[in-house]
Amino acid sequence: MAKYHMSWKTRANGSAQQNHDDGAALLAAFANWKAPADQEWLQFLSSIDGQGGFAVIETDNPATIDPVVDVGEGVALEAAGAEFRASI
């Protein structure tokens, strides 16, 4: 297994209400999220100001976390993400 580092930043570019609503939607999505079976999340950390965070993930399948994939695969992943968001 190999370890991967993933980081993210939140974007708060909308109105105060939009930023609030986006934060609430993010929390709702996170409450229902589970790590894929082929990944072990060794660390999953958030910055104290809520502006982002990072994770250390161990997996034999880097395609499940690699931010660069062929467009056909990317569209399928985006569709799965949209379906998940709509389900909560």
RALINNOR-V986654 format. One record per residue. N is the residue number from 0. SS is DSSP state (h for helix, s for strand, l for the rest). OMEGA is omega in whole degrees, -180 to 180 (* if undefined). NEAR is the number of other C-alpha atoms within 10 Angstrom. Layout:
N | SS | OMEGA | NEAR
N | SS | OMEGA | NEAR
This chain:
0 | l | 177 | 11
1 | s | 178 | 9
2 | s | 180 | 14
3 | s | 178 | 15
4 | s | 178 | 11
5 | s | 177 | 13
6 | s | 179 | 12
7 | s | 175 | 11
8 | s | 175 | 12
9 | l | 178 | 11
10 | l | 179 | 10
11 | l | -176 | 13
12 | l | -178 | 8
13 | l | 175 | 11
14 | l | 178 | 9
15 | h | 180 | 10
16 | h | 178 | 9
17 | h | 179 | 12
18 | h | 177 | 14
19 | h | -179 | 13
20 | h | 178 | 13
21 | h | 178 | 16
22 | h | 178 | 15
23 | h | 178 | 12
24 | h | 178 | 14
25 | h | 178 | 12
26 | h | 178 | 12
27 | h | 179 | 13
28 | h | -179 | 15
29 | h | -179 | 12
30 | h | -178 | 10
31 | l | -175 | 11
32 | l | 173 | 10
33 | l | 177 | 7
34 | l | 176 | 9
35 | l | -176 | 11
36 | l | -177 | 7
37 | l | 179 | 12
38 | s | 172 | 17
39 | s | -180 | 15
40 | s | -176 | 15
41 | s | 175 | 12
42 | s | 179 | 12
43 | s | -168 | 12
44 | s | 178 | 12
45 | s | 174 | 15
46 | l | -175 | 10
47 | l | 180 | 8
48 | l | 178 | 7
49 | l | -176 | 10
50 | l | -180 | 12
51 | s | 179 | 14
52 | s | 177 | 16
53 | s | 179 | 15
54 | s | 170 | 16
55 | s | -172 | 15
56 | s | 177 | 20
57 | s | -179 | 18
58 | s | 171 | 18
59 | l | -176 | 12
60 | l | -177 | 12
61 | h | 179 | 16
62 | h | -179 | 11
63 | h | 178 | 13
64 | l | -177 | 15
65 | l | -178 | 10
66 | l | -180 | 9
67 | l | 178 | 9
68 | l | 175 | 13
69 | l | -174 | 7
70 | h | 179 | 9
71 | h | 178 | 8
72 | h | 179 | 12
73 | h | 178 | 13
74 | h | 179 | 12
75 | h | 178 | 11
76 | h | 178 | 14
77 | h | 178 | 11
78 | h | 178 | 12
79 | h | 177 | 12
80 | h | 179 | 12
81 | h | 177 | 11
82 | h | 178 | 11
83 | h | -179 | 13
84 | h | 180 | 15
85 | h | -177 | 9
86 | h | -177 | 9
87 | l | * | 11
